[in-house]
Amino acid sequence: MDDDDENSSREARTFRNWMNSLGCDTYCQDLTEDLRDGYMLCEALDKVKPGVIEWRRVTAPPMKLPFKKMENCNMVRDSSTQPPLVT
């Protein structure tokens, strides 16, 4: 067990391990920092509910404008209740 695991809660470690087990392109080390821009949440939601994220509207890191981070987070929130897109 490393120092990072000792300082985080069991729930945080479990969620971080689950996020990393989804097979996303990005790797989650710190929930607070890594999920802040919403991009990793978009990836996770797309793995759980394929086809629900409109990738042409997602802004990939690094993001210079803070409102782009909020757009990604809002997209995750809105897409989580929507049926998958028909392409």
N, C-alpha and C positions, 0 to 999 in steps of 0.2 A: 504494500500500500504506500503510495507516494504522499508528499505533503499536500498536494491539491486535494486528494481524496479525504485526508484527515480534516481539512478545513471546510469541506462542503457537507451538506446534509445528505442523508440517505436518499431522499426523494430527488435531490438535484443530481446526484450521481446516477441514479436509476434512469432519470429522464435523459441525461446526457448520453449514457450508454445506449439507450433506446434510439436516440437521434442518430448516433454513429452506426448503429446496426442496420439502418434503413438502406445503406448503400448510396448515400448522397455524395456528390463531388466534393463538398466541403466537410471539414472535420470540426466537431464541436469540442472545445476545450473548456470554455467558460460560458455558462448560460447567459450571464449578464451582458458580456461583451459580444459574444458571437451571434446572439439572436436579436441584437439591438437594431440592425438595419433591415430585418425582415426577410432577407434573401434566403437564409437557411430554413426559415419557417416555410417559405414558398416551396423549397425543395422537398421538405418533409411532407407537406400537405400533398404535393404532387405524387409522392411515393405511396402515401396512404390512400389517396383518392385520385388515381391517374386521370389526367385530362381536365382537371378543375382549374388549373392556373393558366392564365393567358400570358405565356412567356414573352410575347412581344411587348407587353406593358410593364414587365419587371425590369428594374434597374439593378444591374450586377455591381458588386463592389469593385473597386473603391468608389464611394459616392462622395462627391464634394458638396452637394446641396442637401441640407438636412431634411427638406420636405420630401425628397425622393425616398428616404428611409421610411417616412410616415406613409407614403403611398404604397410601398411594399407591405407594410404591416396592415394597412387598411384592406389591401387586396386579399391577404390571408384571412382576415376577419370576414370579409364579404364572401369569399369563395368557399369558406368552410361549410356554409349552409346551402350552397348551390349544387345542383346536379352537375355531373361532368359535361364539359363542352362537347358538342358533336362536331367533329372535323371531317 
